[in-house]
Amino acid sequence: MADVVEALVPGGKANPGPPLGPALGPLGINVKDVIDKINEKTKDFNGMQVPVKVIVDSNKNFEIEVGTPPTSALILSELGIQKGSGLAGSEVVGDLSVSQAAKIARMKRDDILAYSLKAAVKEVLGACVPMGVNAEGVHARECQKQIDEGKFDDVLANEAW
C-alpha cells in the first residue's frame, strides 16, 4: 500500500520543515531528495503556492505529482499584484484582459470543468469577482455577459484551447 502526502508548498522553494518534513520523515525516504525534486518541478511557479502530492510505495520509491496553483494565485501573478481587494464590492485592485484570462484558463485546463475556451475564460473571470479584479475595464460579471453576447469572439477564436 502506498503512502500519500499532500501539501501546499511555495513554488521552487519547498524546504524540509513543515508541512513536508514531519510528514515524510516517518516514511523512511530521503527527505532532501524529495524536496530537491519538488523544487525542480515547481520552479516555474515561483512565488505561488503549489499543491504537491508525494506518493511513496512499499519499496521506498517515491513519485511526485504537481498540481496547478489556485486560479486566484494565477490571476495575482498575471496582474503583478500581491493580494486581492478586502472590499471586493467597492475597491478594484486590477484589470484583467480576456487574453490574460484565456492564458490562465489554458494553464488550468486539467482542473477546469469547461468544455470550451469561452466557458473556461468565464470560469476564470468568476474567480475575479471576490478578488476585486475587473476585466476589460468593467466588472468581471459584466465581462462574462459580454462574452456570452459574442463581443470577444474574435479574441477567443485566435486562442488555442
Helices and strands as residue ranges (DSSP letters): E 3-10, H 20-24, G 25-27, H 31-42, G 43-45, E 49-56, E 62-66, H 71-79, E 94-96, H 98-107, H 117-128, G 129-131, E 133-135, H 140-148, H 153-157
